[in-house]
Amino acid sequence: MSSADRLLTTTLRAYQEPHRPTDFDRLLASTATLLSNLNNHLNISLLTSHLLTARAIWDLPPVGADGLRTCLRILSVYNTAALHVQRHEEENAKLTWGQQPVGSGVRCDVWARAVAKGADDRSERWKHLLVLTGTLMGMESEDRRALSRGLRSTLEQAVVTAANLALEDIARRRMAHTAVAELGSNAVMLSLAFVFPVLSDHHKQMLNCDLVLPAAVRAMTGPEGFQNGDFLRSISAGNVAGHETFYRASPSSFAQVQQLEARPLHQNMGPLSRLAAFAVQHAADSRAVLDSLGVLLVFTAGLLERWRQCPFSSVDISAEAAVLPPEMLQGPWIVLWRVLKKIMYTVVATIQPIIGRCLLDSRLRNDATAPIVASKTLHTLRNLCFISSRQGADAFQVYVFTYLTSLDIITRYPDACVAFLQESQPPVPGQPNSQALTPLDQALTLFYLNTAEHLPLSLPTPAAETLILTVATAHLSTAPPNTPPMSLTLPLYEAAHAAILSVLSCPQHAALTISLIPFYIDTLLASFPARISPRQFRLAFKTVVQIASPPFPIAATHPHLAETLLEMLHFRAASATTHPLPAEPGLQANSAGAHQEQQEQQPLPPVSEQTTLVLALVDALPFLPLSIVEDWLTRTAEAMNAVLDPSLREVVRKRFWDVLVSGEMDVERAAIGVAWWGLGGGREMVMLNQAAPGRGGEGKEGELMMSGALGGNRAQASRL
């Protein structure tokens, strides 16, 4: 008897002994050695058959990660053995006559068939999938072509068949909720996550996606995946003042987060989410898609609630360095947020094809189902906003598509818009018994306002006032806190401005607009530059002037409103400070609802309070009523020339020139601009800093008067 035969006999006998963890590694090592060196294909089948029923391998506690780690190691054993067999065949092909062959000498096709025959009726289908997946990956992954075309197709067919039959069997037994069935389902998902890139498109289409999808979602959210967010409970035992139980890896605190990262399914969430996305796209039963969305919604809602109960949710990112010790920031804190971000990426990658299918599937895009899908998707994203709002974590294409597509769908249904805003309305500051917003409350409010910004066209006026204006104006009216602002203070304040502007821009809300504009402009001027950026100020003022000008209906009932706003701004510019403001970062998506196009981060030109106000005048020129365009071209040029700093004045001049020549003005206003430039002294004022003809140096002296008033020199010359 050869040494391989003796090892085979010993190993087969050890398979039938009770499970002993101390012998487990040795047993798997012996199995891998035998698979690579047995020269009789019948023995390879025998070894595989006994391995899949071995008491020493499978008599494990039915709960915990040990069972799935065992599955991963079995898969790894066959993957490694297949690699060795394939390499031995390549080396033996180069031998000359008389040289001793390397390994067993069994060819890859023969070896793969022998392994497949060992996956017989004595063992469960999900165990078959482990050895078949390991064999296929070892032979054919990473552009290896060890098998014949026919055998590879047969092996892929066997993998798909084993997965489908295993899931069907588990679904039949699922009513018992046995741990073995849960282990089998997770083992199928783990195997498919690994082998999915190797399968051909033809065989991928043969997967029973109606069963794969719910199994994949259960694997993501269940005990072997993200544990339904229960790992947050362990760190809730600590607190900000006494956080030792968290960062010292106590079993009741951070150790559970570490253990979570080490689980096989958690380590392969990327491939698993791609498998789930494929299943969403190809599931024949749309109810499976809706059920999966519901499971993810419940999971994220529980995660949000557990994070709210966690004491670390009250630590703002701007205060982390001061509150948390360095040993925690450099280790546990990074791991925790890495886990949370992986949750967000996995969930978003799974619901993105759901909302995409809602655009194409007639069973999901109908008027009864589409608003439900969109609302649940938005609620799911809202539940994740405490993660996505952290340092612009939502600025990736899959998230943006999911968010904006959900908004596009829900805006077709006014009742759904009202219901979503009512269900997600955040606490409003300034009300009786209201408390200061925590970082979590700020993140939820930011998501709410950014979402509400898209909905005014779909809301009746009372709902727009109650659900948008009440919340937004409360954040504008709140006095600046005495403590330093939190990380979301500025984005939240700008989101409130954007939400108000979206309501003001809707013609059907004209009654609200007329009553709100005075309050809003007063707040806008009072908040600049302390609480609002120059970019946001200019955008807000330009929008309000546009709303107050033709063809908006307010211009007919209040024809002088636009010019009154300009007068207020012009008066403020005359007394504004001239020192440069702190540099403003370029455009970026910094919140859950930010949807600006991602641009190269380029430094913005320096501005002062005075030049920002003058730039706001310039921005408003293309929207003014025709009767006042020429006069305000002159007055804006005078305000520009009043800027003493040449570098700051040049910023305004470039913007002024851009408005005149870039096509921002329509034909009529552009014609007025051309005449003003050539005959009205515009060229001399803009390019040469000269005063307007006949205005007696008014622009340089800075004399304040209403538009159309006579200057001092002319008043003295006229003595009628």
C-alpha positions in Angstrom: 0.0 0.0 0.0 1.4 3.4 -1.0 1.7 6.4 1.3 -1.2 8.1 -0.4 -3.4 5.0 0.1 -2.5 4.8 3.8 -3.2 8.6 4.2 -6.6 8.1 2.4 -7.5 5.2 4.7 -6.6 7.3 7.8 -8.4 10.3 6.6 -11.6 8.4 5.8 -11.5 6.9 9.2 -11.0 10.3 10.8 -14.0 11.7 8.9 -16.3 9.4 10.9 -15.0 10.4 14.3 -16.7 13.1 16.4 -15.7 16.6 15.7 -12.6 17.8 17.5 -11.6 21.4 16.8 -7.9 20.5 17.5 -7.9 18.0 14.6 -9.9 20.1 12.2 -7.0 21.9 10.5 -5.0 18.7 10.2 -7.9 16.9 8.6 -8.5 19.6 6.0 -4.7 19.7 5.2 -4.7 15.9 4.7 -7.8 16.3 2.4 -6.1 18.9 0.3 -2.9 16.8 0.0 -4.9 13.8 -1.1 -7.0 15.7 -3.7 -3.8 16.9 -5.4 -1.9 13.5 -5.3 -4.4 10.7 -5.6 -3.9 9.0 -9.0 -7.1 7.0 -9.0 -10.1 9.1 -10.0 -12.4 6.7 -8.1 -10.6 7.5 -4.9 -11.1 11.2 -5.6 -14.8 10.6 -5.9 -14.8 8.5 -2.7 -12.9 11.1 -0.8 -15.3 13.9 -1.9 -18.3 11.8 -1.0 -17.1 11.0 2.5 -15.9 14.6 3.1 -19.4 16.0 2.4 -20.9 13.6 5.0 -18.0 13.6 7.5 -19.1 13.9 11.2 -15.7 15.4 12.0 -16.4 18.3 9.5 -20.1 19.0 9.8 -21.1 18.2 13.3 -20.6 21.8 14.3 -22.8 24.1 16.5 -25.6 25.1 14.1 -25.2 28.8 14.9 -22.4 31.3 14.7 -19.9 31.9 12.1 -18.0 28.6 12.5 -20.3 26.8 10.1 -19.9 29.3 7.3 -16.1 29.5 7.9 -16.1 25.7 7.5 -17.9 26.1 4.2 -15.4 28.7 3.1 -12.5 26.4 4.0 -14.0 23.5 2.1 -14.4 25.7 -1.0 -10.8 26.9 -0.5 -9.5 23.3 -0.3 -11.0 22.4 -3.7 -9.9 25.6 -5.2 -6.4 25.0 -4.1 -6.4 21.4 -5.1 -7.7 22.4 -8.6 -4.9 24.9 -8.9 -2.3 22.3 -8.1 -3.8 19.7 -10.5 -3.9 22.3 -13.3 -0.3 23.4 -12.6 0.9 19.7 -12.4 -0.7 19.0 -15.8 1.1 22.0 -17.4 4.4 20.9 -15.9 3.9 17.2 -16.9 3.2 18.3 -20.5 6.8 19.7 -20.6 8.5 16.5 -19.4 10.6 14.4 -21.7 10.3 10.6 -22.0 11.4 8.8 -18.8 11.0 11.7 -16.4 8.9 11.2 -13.3 5.5 13.0 -13.5 4.7 15.6 -10.9 1.7 15.1 -8.6 -0.9 12.5 -9.3 -0.8 12.7 -13.1 -4.6 12.9 -13.3 -5.7 15.3 -16.1 -7.9 18.2 -15.2 -11.0 17.0 -17.0 -10.7 13.6 -15.3 -10.1 15.2 -11.9 -13.1 17.6 -12.3 -15.4 14.8 -13.3 -14.3 12.7 -10.4 -15.0 15.5 -7.9 -18.5 16.1 -9.5 -19.3 12.4 -9.1 -18.4 12.6 -5.4 -21.2 15.1 -4.9 -23.8 12.4 -4.7 -27.2 12.0 -3.1 -25.7 11.2 0.3 -25.1 14.9 1.0 -27.1 18.1 0.7 -27.1 20.2 -2.4 -25.6 23.2 -0.8 -22.6 21.1 0.1 -22.3 20.0 -3.5 -22.1 23.7 -4.5 -19.0 24.2 -2.3 -16.9 21.6 -4.0 -18.2 22.4 -7.5 -17.6 26.1 -7.0 -14.0 25.5 -5.7 -13.3 23.2 -8.6 -14.6 25.6 -11.3 -12.8 28.6 -9.8 -9.5 26.7 -9.5 -9.7 25.6 -13.1 -11.2 28.5 -14.9 -11.0 31.8 -12.9 -8.5 34.6 -13.7 -8.4 33.6 -17.4 -7.3 30.1 -16.8 -8.5 27.5 -19.3 -7.8 24.1 -17.8 -11.0 22.4 -18.8 -12.4 21.5 -22.2 -15.2 23.8 -23.4 -17.8 21.0 -23.0 -16.7 20.1 -19.5 -16.6 23.7 -18.4 -20.2 24.2 -19.6 -21.2 21.0 -17.9 -19.6 22.1 -14.6 -21.2 25.6 -14.8 -24.5 23.8 -15.4 -23.9 21.7 -12.3 -23.1 24.8 -10.2 -26.3 26.5 -11.3 -28.4 23.4 -10.8 -27.0 22.7 -7.4 -27.7 26.3 -6.3 -31.3 26.3 -7.6 -32.1 22.9 -6.0 -30.5 23.9 -2.7 -32.5 27.1 -2.5 -35.7 25.3 -3.4 -35.1 22.7 -0.7 -34.2 25.4 1.8 -37.4 27.4 0.9 -39.5 24.3 1.5 -37.9 23.8 4.9 -37.7 27.5 5.8 -41.0 27.3 7.7 -39.1 25.5 10.4 -36.5 28.3 10.6 -33.7 25.8 11.4 -30.2 27.0 11.8 -29.0 24.3 9.3 -31.3 25.7 6.7 -29.9 29.2 7.4 -26.4 27.9 7.1 -27.2 26.2 3.8 -28.7 29.4 2.4 -25.7 31.5 3.5 -23.4 28.9 2.0 -25.2 29.1 -1.3 -24.9 32.9 -1.3 -21.2 32.7 -0.4 -20.5 30.2 -3.2 -22.5 32.2 -5.8 -20.7 35.4 -4.8 -17.4 33.8 -5.5 -18.3 31.9 -8.7 -20.6 34.5 -10.3 -17.9 36.3 -12.3 -16.8 32.9 -13.7 -20.2 31.9 -15.0 -21.1 32.6 -18.6 -24.1 34.9 -19.3 -26.1 31.9 -20.5 -25.7 30.0 -17.2 -26.3 33.2 -15.2 -29.7 33.5 -16.8 -30.5 30.0 -15.6 -30.3 31.0 -11.9 -33.7 31.1 -10.1 -33.5 34.7 -9.2 -36.8 34.6 -7.4 -35.1 32.5 -4.8 -31.6 34.0 -5.1 -32.8 37.6 -4.3 -34.5 37.0 -0.9 -31.6 34.7 0.1 -29.1 37.3 -0.8 -30.9 40.0 1.2 -31.2 37.8 4.2 -27.5 37.0 4.0 -26.7 40.7 3.9 -28.8 41.7 6.8 -28.8 38.5 8.9 -26.4 37.2 11.6 -23.7 36.3 9.1 -23.9 39.7 7.4 -24.7 43.0 9.1 -26.4 41.4 12.1 -29.5 43.7 11.7 -27.3 46.4 13.2 -27.1 44.7 16.6 -23.4 45.4 16.7 -24.3 48.9 17.6 -25.9 47.7 20.8 -22.6 46.5 22.1 -20.9 49.9 21.8 -24.0 51.6 23.5 -22.7 50.3 26.8 -20.0 53.0 26.7 -20.4 56.7 26.7 -18.5 59.7 25.5 -17.0 60.3 29.0 -16.2 56.7 29.7 -15.4 55.0 26.4 -12.9 52.5 27.7 -15.3 49.6 27.1 -15.3 50.5 23.4 -11.8 51.1 22.3 -10.1 48.4 24.5 -11.8 45.6 22.5 -14.0 44.4 25.4 -16.2 41.5 24.4 -19.2 43.6 25.2 -18.1 46.5 23.0 -15.7 46.8 20.1 -14.8 43.1 19.9 -18.2 42.5 18.2 -17.4 45.0 15.5 -14.0 43.3 14.9 -15.7 39.9 14.7 -18.2 41.3 12.2 -15.4 42.4 9.9 -13.9 38.9 10.0 -17.0 37.1 8.9 -16.9 35.5 5.4 -20.1 37.1 4.1 -19.1 40.5 5.5 -15.7 40.3 3.7 -17.5 39.5 0.4 -20.3 42.1 0.5 -19.2 43.7 -2.8 -19.6 40.5 -4.8 -22.8 39.6 -2.9 -24.4 43.0 -3.6 -23.6 42.5 -7.3 -25.3 39.1 -7.2 -28.3 40.7 -5.5 -28.4 43.4 -8.2 -28.4 40.8 -10.9 -31.2 38.9 -9.1 -33.3 42.1 -8.9 -32.9 42.7 -12.7 -33.8 39.1 -13.6 -36.4 38.0 -11.0 -39.6 36.9 -12.7 -41.8 37.6 -9.7 -42.0 41.3 -9.0 -43.2 40.5 -5.5 -39.8 39.2 -4.6 -38.4 42.6 -5.6 -40.9 44.5 -3.5 -40.4 42.2 -0.5 -36.6 42.7 -0.7 -37.0 46.4 -0.7 -39.2 46.1 2.4 -36.6 44.0 4.2 -33.9 46.6 3.4 -36.2 49.4 4.7 -36.8 47.6 7.9 -33.1 46.9 8.3 -32.1 50.5 7.8 -34.8 51.8 10.1 -33.5 49.5 12.8 -30.0 50.6 12.1 -31.0 54.3 12.4 -32.8 53.6 15.7 -29.8 51.7 17.2 -27.5 54.5 16.1 -29.8 57.1 17.8 -29.5 55.1 21.0 -25.7 54.9 20.7 -24.0 57.6 22.8 -21.5 58.2 20.0 -24.2 59.5 17.7 -24.0 62.8 19.7 -20.3 63.3 18.7 -20.0 65.6 15.8 -17.2 65.1 13.3 -15.8 68.5 14.1 -15.5 67.5 17.8 -14.2 64.0 17.4 -10.5 65.0 17.9 -11.4 66.8 21.1 -13.8 64.2 22.6 -12.3 60.9 21.6 -8.7 59.7 22.6 -6.1 59.1 19.8 -6.0 55.4 20.4 -9.7 55.2 19.6 -9.6 57.6 16.6 -6.8 55.6 15.0 -8.4 52.2 15.4 -11.9 51.4 16.6 -13.5 54.6 15.2 -12.1 54.0 11.8 -13.3 50.4 11.8 -16.7 51.4 13.0 -17.2 53.9 10.2 -15.7 51.5 7.7 -18.4 49.0 8.6 -21.2 51.6 8.5 -20.1 52.8 5.1 -20.0 49.2 3.8 -23.6 48.9 4.9 -24.5 52.0 3.0 -22.7 51.0 -0.2 -24.3 47.5 0.0 -27.8 48.7 0.5 -27.6 51.4 -2.1 -26.1 49.0 -4.7 -29.0 46.7 -4.1 -31.9 49.2 -4.2 -30.4 51.0 -7.3 -31.6 48.2 -9.7 -34.9 48.1 -7.9 -35.6 51.7 -8.6 -34.2 51.2 -12.1 -36.6 48.3 -12.7 -39.4 50.5 -11.5 -38.9 52.6 -14.7 -39.2 49.6 -17.0 -41.3 46.9 -15.4 -45.0 47.4 -16.0 -45.8 45.7 -12.8 -43.8 48.2 -10.8 -44.2 51.4 -12.8 -48.0 51.5 -12.5 -49.7 54.3 -10.5 -50.5 51.9 -7.6 -46.9 50.6 -7.1 -44.5 53.2 -8.4 -45.1 55.8 -5.6 -44.7 53.0 -2.9 -41.4 51.9 -4.4 -40.1 55.5 -4.6 -41.3 56.4 -1.1 -39.7 53.3 0.4 -36.4 54.0 -1.5 -36.3 57.5 -0.2 -37.1 56.3 3.4 -34.2 53.8 3.1 -31.8 56.5 1.9 -33.0 58.8 4.8 -32.3 56.0 7.3 -28.7 56.0 6.0 -28.2 59.7 5.9 -26.2 59.7 9.1 -23.6 57.8 7.1 -24.1 59.4 3.7 -23.9 62.9 5.0 -20.5 62.3 6.6 -17.7 64.0 4.5 -19.7 63.7 1.3 -20.0 60.0 1.4 -23.1 60.1 -0.9 -21.2 61.6 -3.9 -21.0 58.5 -6.0 -23.0 57.7 -9.1 -25.1 54.8 -7.9 -26.4 56.8 -4.9 -27.1 59.9 -7.0 -29.0 57.9 -9.6 -31.1 56.1 -7.0 -31.9 59.3 -5.2 -32.8 61.5 -8.2 -34.8 58.7 -9.9 -36.8 58.2 -6.8 -37.6 61.9 -6.7 -38.5 61.9 -10.4 -41.0 59.1 -9.7 -42.6 60.4 -6.5 -43.1 63.9 -7.9 -45.7 62.5 -10.2 -47.9 61.7 -7.2 -48.8 64.7 -4.9 -50.4 62.5 -2.3 -47.2 60.4 -2.0 -45.1 63.6 -1.7 -47.2 64.9 1.1 -47.2 61.5 2.9 -43.4 61.2 2.6 -42.8 64.7 4.0 -45.2 64.1 6.9 -43.6 60.8 7.8 -40.1 62.1 7.7 -40.6 65.7 9.1 -37.7 66.5 11.5 -37.9 68.4 14.8 -38.3 72.1 14.2 -36.1 74.4 16.3 -37.6 77.3 18.1 -40.8 75.5 19.0 -41.9 75.0 22.6 -39.9 72.3 24.4 -37.6 72.0 21.4 -34.0 71.1 22.1 -30.7 71.8 20.3 -30.3 69.5 17.3 -27.9 66.6 17.7 -25.6 65.6 14.8 -28.1 62.9 13.9 -31.0 65.4 13.9 -29.0 67.7 11.7 -28.3 64.9 9.2 -32.0 63.9 9.1 -33.1 67.6 8.7 -30.5 68.1 5.9 -31.9 65.1 4.0 -35.4 66.4 4.5 -34.7 69.9 3.2 -32.7 68.7 0.3 -35.6 66.3 -0.7 -38.3 68.9 0.0 -36.4 71.2 -2.4 -37.6 69.0 -5.3 -41.2 68.7 -4.3 -43.0 72.1 -4.3 -44.4 71.7 -7.8 -46.2 68.6 -6.7 -47.6 70.0 -3.4 -50.7 72.1 -2.8 -50.0 75.5 -1.3 -51.0 74.7 2.3 -48.8 71.6 2.3 -45.9 73.6 0.9 -46.3 76.2 3.6 -46.6 73.7 6.4 -44.1 71.0 5.4 -41.4 73.1 3.7 -41.6 76.8 4.6 -42.2 76.2 8.3 -39.2 73.9 8.7 -36.9 76.0 6.4 -37.7 79.4 7.9 -37.3 78.0 11.4 -33.7 77.2 10.5 -33.1 80.6 9.0 -34.6 82.3 12.0 -32.7 80.4 14.6 -30.0 82.6 16.2 -26.4 81.5 15.7 -25.3 79.3 18.6 -22.7 80.5 21.0 -20.8 77.3 20.5 -18.7 76.7 17.3 -20.9 75.4 14.4 -21.1 71.7 13.8 -20.0 70.1 10.5 -23.5 70.3 8.9 -24.4 73.8 10.1 -23.5 75.5 6.9 -25.0 72.8 4.5 -28.1 72.8 6.6 -28.5 76.6 6.5 -27.9 76.6 2.7 -30.4 73.7 2.3 -33.0 75.8 4.1 -32.4 78.7 1.7 -32.7 76.3 -1.3 -35.9 74.9 0.0 -37.5 78.3 0.4 -36.3 79.4 -3.1 -37.9 76.3 -4.6 -41.2 77.3 -3.1 -40.9 80.9 -4.2 -40.1 79.8 -7.7 -43.4 77.9 -8.2 -46.1 80.1 -9.8 -48.9 78.2 -8.1 -47.5 79.4 -4.7 -47.6 83.1 -5.7 -49.6 84.0 -2.6 -46.9 82.6 -0.4 -44.2 84.2 -2.4 -45.5 87.8 -2.0 -45.8 87.5 1.7 -42.4 85.7 2.1 -40.1 87.7 -0.1 -39.7 90.7 2.4 -38.9 88.3 5.3 -36.6 86.2 3.1 -34.6 89.1 1.7 -34.2 90.6 5.2 -32.9 87.3 6.5 -30.7 86.9 3.5 -29.0 90.2 4.0 -28.7 89.7 7.7 -27.1 86.3 7.4 -24.4 87.3 4.9 -21.5 86.8 5.2 -21.5 85.2 8.7 -23.9 82.3 8.0 -24.1 81.9 4.2 -21.5 81.6 1.6 -21.0 84.2 -1.2 -22.0 81.7 -3.8 -25.2 80.8 -2.1 -26.0 84.5 -1.4 -25.6 85.4 -5.1 -27.7 82.4 -6.2 -30.5 83.2 -3.7 -30.7 86.9 -4.6 -30.6 86.3 -8.3 -33.5 83.8 -7.9 -35.6 86.2 -6.0 -35.1 89.0 -8.5 -36.0 86.6 -11.3 -39.2 85.6 -9.5 -40.1 89.3 -9.0 -39.6 90.1 -12.7 -41.5 89.2 -15.9 -42.8 86.8 -16.9 -43.6 85.7 -13.4 -47.1 86.8 -12.3 -45.8 88.7 -9.3 -44.3 91.3 -11.7 -47.8 92.2 -12.8 -49.2 92.8 -9.4 -46.1 94.2 -7.8 -44.2 95.9 -10.7 -41.7 97.7 -8.5 -40.7 94.8 -6.3 -37.6 93.9 -8.4 -36.2 97.4 -8.4 -36.9 97.7 -4.7 -34.8 94.6 -4.0 -32.0 96.1 -6.2 -32.1 99.3 -4.2 -31.8 97.4 -0.9 -28.7 95.6 -2.2 -27.2 98.7 -3.8 -27.6 100.5 -0.4 -26.0 97.6 1.4 -23.1 97.5 -1.0 -22.2 101.1 -0.4 -21.5 100.5 3.3 -20.2 96.9 3.0 -16.8 95.8 4.3 -13.9 95.6 1.7 -11.5 93.1 3.3 -11.4 89.7 1.5 -13.6 86.9 2.8 -12.2 83.5 3.6 -11.6 81.3 0.6 -14.7 79.3 -0.5 -14.3 75.7 -1.7 -15.4 74.8 -5.1 -18.7 73.1 -5.8 -19.1 69.7 -4.2 -21.9 67.4 -3.2 -21.7 67.7 0.6 -25.2 66.4 1.6 -27.7 63.7 1.0 -29.6 65.9 -1.5 -26.8 67.7 -3.2 -27.0 67.1 -7.0 -24.7 69.6 -8.6 -22.5 68.2 -11.3 -19.2 67.1 -10.0 -16.6 69.5 -11.2 -12.8 69.7 -10.9 -12.0 71.4 -7.6 -10.7 74.8 -8.7 -10.0 77.7 -6.3 -12.7 80.4 -6.5 -11.5 84.0 -7.1 -11.2 86.1 -3.9 -14.2 88.2 -3.0 -15.1 90.7 -0.2 -18.5 91.4 1.2 -18.7 94.5 -1.1 -17.8 92.7 -4.3 -20.2 89.8 -3.5 -23.0 92.3 -3.2 -22.0 93.9 -6.5 -21.6 90.5 -8.2 -25.2 89.8 -7.0 -26.3 93.0 -8.8 -24.5 91.8 -12.0 -26.1 88.3 -11.7 -29.5 89.9 -11.6 -29.1 92.0 -14.7 -30.4 89.3 -17.2 -33.7 89.1 -15.4 -34.7 92.7 -14.8 -37.7 94.4 -16.5 -36.8 96.0 -19.7 -37.7 99.5 -18.5 -34.9 99.5 -15.8 -32.2 97.5 -17.5 -30.2 100.5 -18.9 -30.3 102.4 -15.6 -29.2 99.4 -13.6 -26.4 98.7 -16.0 -25.0 102.1 -15.2 -25.6 101.9 -11.5 -24.0 98.4 -11.3 -21.0 99.7 -13.2 -20.7 102.6 -10.8 -20.9 100.2 -7.9 -18.1 98.1 -9.5 -15.9 101.2 -9.9 -16.4 102.0 -6.2 -14.4 98.9 -5.3 -11.0 100.3 -4.5 -9.0 97.0 -4.5 -7.9 96.4 -8.2 -7.8 92.6 -7.8 -11.2 92.5 -6.3 -12.6 94.9 -8.9 -11.2 92.8 -11.7 -13.2 89.8 -10.5 -16.4 91.9 -10.8 -15.3 93.3 -14.2 -14.8 89.8 -15.6 -18.2 88.7 -14.4 -19.8 91.9 -15.8 -18.2 91.3 -19.2 -19.3 87.7 -19.1 -22.9 88.7 -18.6 -22.8 91.1 -21.5 -21.3 88.8 -24.1 -22.0 85.2 -23.0 -25.6 85.1 -24.0 -27.1 85.1 -20.6 -29.3 88.1 -21.6 -32.2 87.5 -24.0 -32.3 89.4 -27.4 -34.1 92.5 -26.1 -31.9 92.9 -23.0 -28.8 92.2 -25.1 -29.8 95.0 -27.5 -30.2 97.4 -24.6 -26.8 96.3 -23.4 -25.2 96.9 -26.8 -26.6 100.4 -27.0 -25.5 101.1 -23.5 -22.0 99.9 -24.2 -21.5 102.0 -27.3 -23.7 105.1 -26.7 -24.4 105.2 -23.0 -20.8 105.2 -21.8 -20.7 101.5 -20.8 -17.4 100.8 -22.4 -15.7 103.8 -20.6 -17.3 102.8 -17.2 -16.4 99.1 -17.4 -13.0 99.2 -19.1 -11.7 102.6 -18.1 -13.3 103.2 -14.6 -14.8 106.4 -15.9 -18.0 107.9 -14.5 -21.2 107.8 -16.5 -21.6 110.6 -19.1 -23.4 113.6 -17.5 -23.4 112.1 -14.0 -20.7 114.4 -12.7 -18.5 111.7 -11.0 -21.4 110.4 -9.1 -20.1 106.9 -9.2 -16.8 107.9 -7.6 -18.3 110.2 -5.0 -20.7 107.5 -4.0 -23.7 109.8 -3.6 -26.7 107.8 -2.6 -30.1 108.5 -4.3 -33.0 106.7 -5.7 -33.0 105.6 -9.3 -33.9 108.5 -11.6 -33.1 111.3 -9.1 -31.2 114.4 -10.3 -27.6 114.6 -9.2 -26.4 117.5 -7.0 -24.6 119.4 -9.8 -27.6 119.2 -12.1 -29.9 120.3 -9.3 -27.9 123.4 -8.8 -27.7 124.2 -12.5 -31.4 124.0 -12.9 -33.1 127.1 -11.4 -36.5 127.2 -13.1 
